């Protein structure tokens, strides 16, 4: 007979059975039962089932969220099928979310996985408010800003991400007060009876014992992060430390707004010229020298690269898990990945 334990997780009733405890044994040992309970009580909306979305879906399902809704209105194409592993080879022409459902559910039958074939722009505000976290991939800037502002008012965590060729990014907004715990090595204070001396009085760290430290982090909105005044003295001072991928993101979001799509390899020559023009217009409007983004960027931002999807999807999935389980320090609040360099950068663009 399977015994059940009813707990409170993310404001909702959560139940973990002995079967689930066995399934998630490794994770419970890693980040603790309470963190797994919070994760098990969370429902997540994932928008976009291309390469990045598939990676995020896999990571969330294996981690053991309560429910995951896959939302995508687009049809499977040869390009999208090659970019992700949840879609069967014979699914061309089918809806991407529906075609991904069977394999996604097979990853972990304990997670409630659903497919929604509606267009995300048609969804009402109430639709987003039923989730504990919303992850937006392949969406327009206006939609991401709208959803972020809506969810922030209801303390719903928001994540955004995209892959552009060799480049990828993620953004997180966990609200003004995101509470979490970190495991720290225990500091052993010197005994008062110990002999005097600087070496004796110096606190020691016991690596065999740890303690949980409660912390709070504050996040800025996506709108604030994208609308930095780069003409201010403070912003000018940090310009040299800002990764060029931040400005690349601005250019690509503007391209998507203008064209309603991403740069297409089938129209490489035309889209490359347009990207260069958008680069000049966007960066000059921001008060930034367009040379901060060299012309060569146009050669590396077409299509989805599967290895880049895996890296960024791993980071994005991990950040969602950390936020929902309230375990470990989250990224604040951008993560940029450059596949050409094989490196990622975390940066924060909110008010200090």
ABEGO torsion letter per residue (X at the ends): XBBBBBBBBGGBBBBBBAAAAAAAAAAAAAAEAAAAAAAAABBBBBBEABAAAAAAAAAAAAAGBABBBBBBABBBBAAAAAABAABBAAABGBBAAAAAAAAAAAABAABBBBBBABBAAABBAAAAAABABBBBBGBBAAAAAAAAAAAAAAGBBBBBBBBBEABBBBBBBAEABBBBBBBBBBBBBBBAABBBEAAAABBBBBAABBBBBBBBBBBBBAAAAAABBAABAAAAAAAAABBAAAAAAAAAAAAAAAAGBBBBAAAAAAAAAAAAAAAAAAAAAAGBBAAABBAAAAAAABEBBAAAAAAAAAAAAAAAAAAAAGBEBBBOABBBBBAAAGBBBBBBABBX
